[in-house]
Amino acid sequence: MHIALDATYSLGRNLSGVGVYSREMLLGLARAYPQQRFRFYYRPHRLLKSLSDTLPSNASRRLLLGAPRADLFHALNQRVDRPARRTVSTFHDLFVMTGEYSTPDFRVRFTQQARQAAHNSDAIIAVSQFTASQVERLLGVEPSRIHVVPHGVRIPAAQGAAYRENLVLFVGVIQRRKNVGRLVKAFERLPPGWRLAFAGASQGYGAAEELRAVEESPRRPDIDLLGHLPTEQLAALYARARIFAFPSLDEGFGMPVLEAMAHEIPVVTSRCSAMPEVAGDAALLVNPLDVDELSHALSRLAADQALREDLIARGRSRAFQFTWDSAVARTWAVYEKVMAASS
C-alpha cells in the first residue's frame, strides 16, 4: 500500500506543536510499518529545504501540487487543497474561528481552509475530544467521520532528586491566547525569591500587549524572556523549574502540559478547552481569566511540598498514558477503516 502524507510542517529545528506531531507521525509510521511504502509530500516553498532531511528507507520525497497519488493521503495539518483517492486529515484546533486570536483576514482564510479540508476528507482525526466536538459543531461534520487520536509525549529518564529552583516556567509562543499578562500579575503575588521564565518566541498575535505586562511589572527584574530554546537548553530549564504554569485561554490539545508532567514538574493549567482532558487529575485547574484563582494556585504549590510531590507522581503517571507509538497505531487503524469502507 502507498501512503502519502503532507510532510511540509515537519522541517526545521524550532518545531511547533504541529511540527512535532508531523515528524512523529512520519517517522513513526515508517518505522512501525516497514512493509508499506510512504510518500512524503512537501509544498513548493519547503521542498528544497526537505532535501537535507534523511528519509526512512521505505519513504520517498514528492512535490505537493494537486491531488497526491497514493492509495491514501493524510493531511497532517487540516489542509486539503485537492483530495486524493482516499483522504484523512488531522485537525489540531479551531481557536481562530472562536476567539480574537488572529487578524480578521487570517480568520477568513483559516475558516475557508478548515471547511474545505473537512469537506474533502473521508475521515478526520481530532487530537482531543474537545477538538472533535468543535469539528462537529463548527464545521458540520458527522461524528461517524471523526476519530480522536491524542498526541504523545517523549518521557525523559527519571530525574530522581534533581535540584529545583524557585522558578515558575511557561513554555510556548507569547501571544494573546497564551494569557501571559494574567500569569505575570498572578506571579507578582509570590514572595520575593521566586522567578518567572518564559521560553518561547515573541512573535504571536497580540504579543506586544502581553509583553507590556512584563515590562511594566514591578517584578520585572525577576522575569526572564528567554525566546525559543533548543531542545537541550529547554530540557535543562525543565530540570530547574519548581512549578509549570500554562494558563492558556484555548488549546486544541496542550502538549506543554504533558511535557512538563513528563519532566516531573507540578502543573497549573486552565479548566477550559482541551486542557482538563489532557491533565486529568494530575494538575491544579484554574479559571484562566481569574488572576486571584491563578495566583492562589501558584501560592499553594510554592508553599506545599507535599502537594508538589503528589502532582509530580500523578503527572508522570499521566504522561505515560500518552505515547507516540499509541498515536501511530491508532492513526493506522483509521487508515484501515477508510480503506475497508471504500473497498
ZAKOLVO-889715 format. One record per residue (C-alpha): residue number from 1; residue in three letters; z, x, y. Coordinates in Angstrom, 3 decimals. Example, Ala and Ser with C-alpha at 12.3 -4.5 7.8 and 13.67 -1.06 7.14 Angstrom:
<sites>
n | res | w | u | v
1 | ala | 7.800 | 12.300 | -4.500 $
2 | ser | 7.140 | 13.670 | -1.060 $
</sites>
This chain:
<sites>
n | res | w | u | v
1 | met | 0.000 | 0.000 | 0.000 $
2 | his | -0.800 | 1.225 | 3.507 $
3 | ile | 1.859 | 0.507 | 6.133 $
4 | ala | 1.120 | 1.057 | 9.827 $
5 | leu | 3.924 | 1.489 | 12.361 $
6 | asp | 3.927 | 1.857 | 16.130 $
7 | ala | 5.421 | 5.339 | 16.486 $
8 | thr | 4.938 | 5.547 | 20.271 $
9 | tyr | 8.628 | 5.387 | 21.148 $
10 | ser | 9.808 | 7.958 | 18.590 $
11 | leu | 8.799 | 11.035 | 20.575 $
12 | gly | 10.870 | 13.280 | 22.789 $
13 | arg | 14.307 | 14.868 | 22.851 $
14 | asn | 16.051 | 12.297 | 25.062 $
15 | leu | 15.531 | 9.237 | 22.910 $
16 | ser | 16.636 | 5.782 | 23.996 $
17 | gly | 18.157 | 3.359 | 21.505 $
18 | val | 14.676 | 2.081 | 20.708 $
19 | gly | 13.537 | 5.672 | 20.225 $
20 | val | 16.367 | 6.431 | 17.811 $
21 | tyr | 15.594 | 3.255 | 15.882 $
22 | ser | 11.885 | 4.072 | 15.746 $
23 | arg | 12.477 | 7.566 | 14.453 $
24 | glu | 14.990 | 6.434 | 11.837 $
25 | met | 12.577 | 3.770 | 10.582 $
26 | leu | 9.528 | 6.043 | 10.489 $
27 | leu | 11.196 | 8.898 | 8.653 $
28 | gly | 13.490 | 6.704 | 6.591 $
29 | leu | 10.697 | 4.520 | 5.211 $
30 | ala | 8.519 | 7.512 | 4.377 $
31 | arg | 11.426 | 9.177 | 2.595 $
32 | ala | 12.610 | 6.074 | 0.716 $
33 | tyr | 9.138 | 5.017 | -0.473 $
34 | pro | 7.256 | 8.248 | -1.241 $
35 | gln | 4.632 | 6.444 | -3.321 $
36 | gln | 3.483 | 4.424 | -0.289 $
37 | arg | 1.142 | 5.597 | 2.466 $
38 | phe | 2.224 | 5.294 | 6.078 $
39 | arg | 0.127 | 5.455 | 9.224 $
40 | phe | 1.997 | 6.360 | 12.396 $
41 | tyr | 0.152 | 4.842 | 15.355 $
42 | tyr | 0.577 | 6.179 | 18.897 $
43 | arg | -0.599 | 4.601 | 22.135 $
44 | pro | -3.130 | 6.737 | 24.061 $
45 | his | -0.640 | 8.166 | 26.566 $
46 | arg | 1.526 | 9.539 | 23.732 $
47 | leu | -0.994 | 10.673 | 21.144 $
48 | leu | -1.317 | 14.268 | 22.378 $
49 | lys | 2.471 | 14.662 | 22.541 $
50 | ser | 2.684 | 13.487 | 18.938 $
51 | leu | 0.640 | 16.472 | 17.738 $
52 | ser | 3.725 | 18.700 | 17.963 $
53 | asp | 5.641 | 16.346 | 15.664 $
54 | thr | 5.608 | 17.225 | 11.958 $
55 | leu | 4.884 | 14.145 | 9.881 $
56 | pro | 6.099 | 13.388 | 6.345 $
57 | ser | 3.622 | 14.284 | 3.597 $
58 | asn | 2.857 | 10.607 | 2.923 $
59 | ala | 2.166 | 9.793 | 6.601 $
60 | ser | -0.856 | 10.278 | 8.830 $
61 | arg | -1.433 | 10.006 | 12.574 $
62 | arg | -3.596 | 7.342 | 14.249 $
63 | leu | -4.511 | 6.173 | 17.761 $
64 | leu | -3.264 | 2.682 | 18.554 $
65 | leu | -6.173 | 0.805 | 20.106 $
66 | gly | -6.797 | -2.741 | 18.998 $
67 | ala | -5.556 | -4.005 | 15.654 $
68 | pro | -4.187 | -1.306 | 13.300 $
69 | arg | -5.998 | -1.032 | 9.973 $
70 | ala | -3.452 | -1.386 | 7.175 $
71 | asp | -2.009 | -3.855 | 4.719 $
72 | leu | 0.838 | -4.465 | 7.148 $
73 | phe | 1.634 | -3.385 | 10.707 $
74 | his | 5.204 | -3.063 | 12.008 $
75 | ala | 5.593 | -3.092 | 15.805 $
76 | leu | 8.907 | -1.302 | 16.306 $
77 | asn | 9.467 | -2.451 | 19.892 $
78 | gln | 8.455 | -6.109 | 20.317 $
79 | arg | 4.902 | -5.404 | 21.442 $
80 | val | 1.864 | -6.613 | 19.518 $
81 | asp | -1.321 | -6.475 | 21.597 $
82 | arg | -3.558 | -7.268 | 18.623 $
83 | pro | -2.189 | -8.471 | 15.287 $
84 | ala | -3.136 | -6.752 | 12.069 $
85 | arg | -3.836 | -8.470 | 8.755 $
86 | arg | -0.076 | -8.922 | 8.422 $
87 | thr | 2.301 | -8.139 | 11.273 $
88 | val | 6.054 | -7.645 | 11.603 $
89 | ser | 7.719 | -6.939 | 14.947 $
90 | thr | 11.240 | -5.836 | 15.828 $
91 | phe | 12.983 | -7.485 | 18.766 $
92 | his | 15.829 | -5.463 | 20.258 $
93 | asp | 16.861 | -7.646 | 23.203 $
94 | leu | 15.674 | -10.194 | 25.726 $
95 | phe | 18.067 | -9.499 | 28.606 $
96 | val | 15.145 | -9.035 | 31.011 $
97 | met | 14.436 | -12.748 | 30.572 $
98 | thr | 18.033 | -13.915 | 31.062 $
99 | gly | 19.589 | -11.774 | 33.820 $
100 | glu | 18.894 | -9.991 | 37.096 $
101 | tyr | 18.380 | -6.660 | 35.371 $
102 | ser | 14.817 | -5.815 | 36.400 $
103 | thr | 12.235 | -6.392 | 39.102 $
104 | pro | 10.522 | -9.808 | 39.165 $
105 | asp | 7.180 | -8.189 | 38.324 $
106 | phe | 8.596 | -6.435 | 35.278 $
107 | arg | 10.259 | -9.666 | 34.135 $
108 | val | 6.887 | -11.433 | 34.189 $
109 | arg | 5.189 | -8.636 | 32.219 $
110 | phe | 8.046 | -8.382 | 29.755 $
111 | thr | 8.129 | -12.130 | 29.150 $
112 | gln | 4.382 | -12.270 | 28.544 $
113 | gln | 4.604 | -9.330 | 26.146 $
114 | ala | 7.526 | -10.882 | 24.255 $
115 | arg | 5.776 | -14.225 | 23.890 $
116 | gln | 2.603 | -12.502 | 22.713 $
117 | ala | 4.492 | -10.427 | 20.147 $
118 | ala | 6.295 | -13.495 | 18.817 $
119 | his | 3.013 | -15.409 | 18.541 $
120 | asn | 1.208 | -12.546 | 16.806 $
121 | ser | 3.922 | -11.784 | 14.226 $
122 | asp | 4.174 | -13.168 | 10.714 $
123 | ala | 7.844 | -12.146 | 10.690 $
124 | ile | 10.298 | -10.950 | 13.303 $
125 | ile | 13.148 | -8.513 | 12.726 $
126 | ala | 16.055 | -9.032 | 15.123 $
127 | val | 18.647 | -6.269 | 15.384 $
128 | ser | 21.550 | -8.727 | 15.659 $
129 | gln | 22.278 | -12.398 | 15.125 $
130 | phe | 22.653 | -12.679 | 18.900 $
131 | thr | 19.127 | -11.383 | 19.461 $
132 | ala | 17.842 | -13.641 | 16.669 $
133 | ser | 19.300 | -16.680 | 18.434 $
134 | gln | 17.626 | -15.613 | 21.689 $
135 | val | 14.257 | -15.151 | 19.977 $
136 | glu | 14.580 | -18.645 | 18.565 $
137 | arg | 15.766 | -20.258 | 21.799 $
138 | leu | 13.744 | -18.403 | 24.441 $
139 | leu | 10.504 | -17.832 | 22.510 $
140 | gly | 10.475 | -20.933 | 20.329 $
141 | val | 10.281 | -19.027 | 17.044 $
142 | glu | 11.274 | -20.987 | 13.964 $
143 | pro | 14.308 | -19.467 | 12.159 $
144 | ser | 12.373 | -19.010 | 8.911 $
145 | arg | 10.322 | -16.241 | 10.572 $
146 | ile | 13.372 | -14.329 | 11.879 $
147 | his | 15.259 | -11.745 | 9.809 $
148 | val | 18.398 | -9.944 | 11.051 $
149 | val | 18.437 | -6.221 | 10.257 $
150 | pro | 21.177 | -4.349 | 12.173 $
151 | his | 20.838 | -0.796 | 13.394 $
152 | gly | 22.596 | 2.039 | 11.605 $
153 | val | 24.648 | 4.989 | 12.772 $
154 | arg | 24.974 | 8.593 | 11.624 $
155 | ile | 28.541 | 9.393 | 10.587 $
156 | pro | 29.687 | 12.898 | 11.547 $
157 | ala | 32.072 | 14.842 | 9.355 $
158 | ala | 35.692 | 13.716 | 9.623 $
159 | gln | 37.223 | 15.354 | 12.668 $
160 | gly | 40.813 | 15.453 | 11.447 $
161 | ala | 43.409 | 16.332 | 14.075 $
162 | ala | 40.949 | 17.034 | 16.878 $
163 | tyr | 42.438 | 17.739 | 20.288 $
164 | arg | 41.818 | 14.861 | 22.659 $
165 | glu | 41.987 | 14.918 | 26.425 $
166 | asn | 42.998 | 12.076 | 28.726 $
167 | leu | 39.352 | 11.179 | 29.129 $
168 | val | 37.612 | 7.802 | 29.245 $
169 | leu | 33.995 | 8.167 | 28.147 $
170 | phe | 30.973 | 5.961 | 28.825 $
171 | val | 27.582 | 6.709 | 27.232 $
172 | gly | 24.406 | 5.014 | 28.436 $
173 | val | 21.891 | 4.824 | 31.243 $
174 | ile | 23.566 | 3.974 | 34.535 $
175 | gln | 22.175 | 0.637 | 35.671 $
176 | arg | 23.388 | -2.767 | 36.822 $
177 | arg | 23.554 | -4.186 | 33.296 $
178 | lys | 25.966 | -1.489 | 32.165 $
179 | asn | 28.671 | -2.646 | 34.594 $
180 | val | 29.551 | 0.826 | 35.831 $
181 | gly | 31.041 | -0.356 | 39.138 $
182 | arg | 33.689 | -2.543 | 37.483 $
183 | leu | 34.529 | 0.201 | 34.995 $
184 | val | 35.192 | 2.554 | 37.916 $
185 | lys | 37.502 | 0.022 | 39.577 $
186 | ala | 39.383 | -0.510 | 36.306 $
187 | phe | 39.712 | 3.234 | 35.777 $
188 | glu | 41.221 | 3.667 | 39.250 $
189 | arg | 44.377 | 1.937 | 37.978 $
190 | leu | 45.015 | 4.502 | 35.245 $
191 | pro | 47.728 | 7.042 | 36.097 $
192 | pro | 46.906 | 10.481 | 37.510 $
193 | gly | 45.789 | 12.970 | 34.901 $
194 | trp | 43.089 | 10.731 | 33.426 $
195 | arg | 39.384 | 11.402 | 33.935 $
196 | leu | 36.283 | 9.221 | 33.557 $
197 | ala | 32.961 | 10.660 | 32.352 $
198 | phe | 29.530 | 9.046 | 32.436 $
199 | ala | 26.994 | 10.548 | 30.030 $
200 | gly | 23.572 | 9.116 | 30.739 $
201 | ala | 20.635 | 9.212 | 33.102 $
202 | ser | 20.982 | 7.544 | 36.505 $
203 | gln | 17.558 | 6.002 | 36.988 $
204 | gly | 18.204 | 2.499 | 35.622 $
205 | tyr | 17.649 | -0.721 | 37.577 $
206 | gly | 20.347 | -1.115 | 40.220 $
207 | ala | 21.724 | 2.382 | 39.621 $
208 | ala | 22.205 | 3.109 | 43.331 $
209 | glu | 24.642 | 0.229 | 43.731 $
210 | glu | 26.612 | 1.261 | 40.638 $
211 | leu | 26.738 | 4.886 | 41.768 $
212 | arg | 28.032 | 3.791 | 45.151 $
213 | ala | 31.172 | 2.584 | 43.398 $
214 | val | 31.586 | 6.087 | 42.000 $
215 | glu | 31.035 | 7.868 | 45.297 $
216 | glu | 33.353 | 5.532 | 47.237 $
217 | ser | 36.128 | 5.588 | 44.635 $
218 | pro | 39.490 | 7.036 | 45.693 $
219 | arg | 39.470 | 8.698 | 42.243 $
220 | arg | 36.078 | 10.351 | 42.847 $
221 | pro | 37.415 | 13.870 | 42.009 $
222 | asp | 38.396 | 12.517 | 38.577 $
223 | ile | 34.942 | 11.101 | 37.764 $
224 | asp | 32.156 | 13.163 | 36.204 $
225 | leu | 28.488 | 12.162 | 36.339 $
226 | leu | 27.011 | 14.315 | 33.577 $
227 | gly | 23.491 | 12.911 | 33.273 $
228 | his | 21.719 | 12.770 | 29.941 $
229 | leu | 23.209 | 15.259 | 27.494 $
230 | pro | 21.579 | 16.963 | 24.492 $
231 | thr | 22.925 | 15.867 | 21.117 $
232 | glu | 25.168 | 18.902 | 20.689 $
233 | gln | 26.808 | 18.533 | 24.111 $
234 | leu | 27.282 | 14.796 | 23.616 $
235 | ala | 28.968 | 15.422 | 20.259 $
236 | ala | 31.343 | 17.855 | 21.961 $
237 | leu | 32.156 | 15.220 | 24.580 $
238 | tyr | 32.830 | 12.618 | 21.883 $
239 | ala | 35.250 | 15.094 | 20.314 $
240 | arg | 37.207 | 15.400 | 23.592 $
241 | ala | 37.456 | 11.767 | 24.697 $
242 | arg | 40.561 | 9.686 | 24.018 $
243 | ile | 39.037 | 6.298 | 24.939 $
244 | phe | 35.486 | 4.952 | 24.830 $
245 | ala | 34.667 | 2.218 | 27.359 $
246 | phe | 31.470 | 0.184 | 27.120 $
247 | pro | 31.866 | -2.989 | 29.231 $
248 | ser | 28.152 | -3.801 | 29.321 $
249 | leu | 27.074 | -7.214 | 30.552 $
250 | asp | 24.321 | -7.717 | 27.976 $
251 | glu | 23.276 | -5.867 | 24.810 $
252 | gly | 20.898 | -6.794 | 22.036 $
253 | phe | 22.971 | -4.613 | 19.713 $
254 | gly | 25.169 | -1.991 | 21.393 $
255 | met | 24.549 | 1.231 | 19.492 $
256 | pro | 27.011 | 3.317 | 21.600 $
257 | val | 29.875 | 1.173 | 20.279 $
258 | leu | 29.138 | 2.233 | 16.704 $
259 | glu | 28.531 | 5.844 | 17.704 $
260 | ala | 31.954 | 6.024 | 19.343 $
261 | met | 33.600 | 4.478 | 16.290 $
262 | ala | 31.817 | 6.973 | 14.045 $
263 | his | 33.255 | 9.756 | 16.227 $
264 | glu | 36.782 | 8.350 | 15.834 $
265 | ile | 37.335 | 7.097 | 19.384 $
266 | pro | 39.078 | 3.766 | 20.068 $
267 | val | 36.700 | 1.397 | 21.836 $
268 | val | 36.961 | -1.101 | 24.675 $
269 | thr | 33.873 | -3.280 | 24.940 $
270 | ser | 32.700 | -6.710 | 26.055 $
271 | arg | 33.225 | -10.016 | 24.321 $
272 | cys | 29.695 | -11.182 | 25.159 $
273 | ser | 26.141 | -10.879 | 23.807 $
274 | ala | 25.938 | -8.794 | 20.602 $
275 | met | 28.969 | -6.579 | 21.123 $
276 | pro | 31.590 | -8.719 | 19.307 $
277 | glu | 29.158 | -8.955 | 16.392 $
278 | val | 28.891 | -5.173 | 16.224 $
279 | ala | 32.518 | -4.306 | 16.998 $
280 | gly | 34.151 | -6.858 | 14.698 $
281 | asp | 37.938 | -6.447 | 14.739 $
282 | ala | 37.691 | -2.719 | 15.436 $
283 | ala | 37.734 | -2.750 | 19.260 $
284 | leu | 39.507 | -4.299 | 22.214 $
285 | leu | 37.197 | -7.003 | 23.568 $
286 | val | 37.311 | -7.965 | 27.244 $
287 | asn | 35.554 | -10.156 | 29.764 $
288 | pro | 33.328 | -7.533 | 31.451 $
289 | leu | 33.400 | -9.456 | 34.745 $
290 | asp | 37.200 | -9.299 | 34.935 $
291 | val | 38.377 | -5.956 | 36.321 $
292 | asp | 42.021 | -6.878 | 35.655 $
293 | glu | 41.344 | -7.525 | 31.980 $
294 | leu | 39.314 | -4.343 | 31.605 $
295 | ser | 41.990 | -2.333 | 33.388 $
296 | his | 44.720 | -3.812 | 31.172 $
297 | ala | 42.788 | -2.839 | 28.025 $
298 | leu | 42.336 | 0.738 | 29.254 $
299 | ser | 46.033 | 0.966 | 30.157 $
300 | arg | 47.091 | -0.361 | 26.730 $
301 | leu | 45.030 | 2.267 | 24.959 $
302 | ala | 46.170 | 5.010 | 27.307 $
303 | ala | 49.832 | 4.242 | 26.644 $
304 | asp | 49.879 | 3.158 | 22.992 $
305 | gln | 49.145 | 5.880 | 20.461 $
306 | ala | 49.736 | 3.555 | 17.509 $
307 | leu | 47.116 | 1.148 | 18.850 $
308 | arg | 44.669 | 4.004 | 19.319 $
309 | glu | 45.212 | 5.218 | 15.764 $
310 | asp | 44.779 | 1.701 | 14.375 $
311 | leu | 41.489 | 1.202 | 16.211 $
312 | ile | 40.271 | 4.652 | 15.164 $
313 | ala | 40.821 | 3.751 | 11.496 $
314 | arg | 39.265 | 0.321 | 11.895 $
315 | gly | 36.364 | 1.759 | 13.861 $
316 | arg | 35.433 | 4.441 | 11.357 $
317 | ser | 35.563 | 1.851 | 8.557 $
318 | arg | 33.388 | -0.455 | 10.661 $
319 | ala | 30.831 | 2.275 | 11.344 $
320 | phe | 30.431 | 2.904 | 7.614 $
321 | gln | 29.161 | -0.674 | 7.262 $
322 | phe | 26.070 | 0.125 | 9.354 $
323 | thr | 23.769 | 2.677 | 7.733 $
324 | trp | 20.158 | 3.566 | 8.418 $
325 | asp | 19.495 | 3.559 | 4.673 $
326 | ser | 20.522 | -0.092 | 4.562 $
327 | ala | 18.342 | -0.861 | 7.595 $
328 | val | 15.365 | 0.782 | 5.873 $
329 | ala | 15.908 | -1.149 | 2.631 $
330 | arg | 16.299 | -4.473 | 4.436 $
331 | thr | 13.203 | -3.770 | 6.507 $
332 | trp | 11.203 | -3.083 | 3.350 $
333 | ala | 12.444 | -6.400 | 1.928 $
334 | val | 10.931 | -8.137 | 4.961 $
335 | tyr | 7.628 | -6.365 | 4.282 $
336 | glu | 7.674 | -7.573 | 0.673 $
337 | lys | 8.373 | -11.129 | 1.745 $
338 | val | 5.478 | -11.103 | 4.209 $
339 | met | 3.144 | -9.576 | 1.632 $
340 | ala | 4.145 | -12.141 | -1.003 $
341 | ala | 3.706 | -15.056 | 1.390 $
342 | ser | 0.153 | -14.034 | 2.218 $
343 | ser | -0.972 | -13.208 | -1.331 $
</sites>
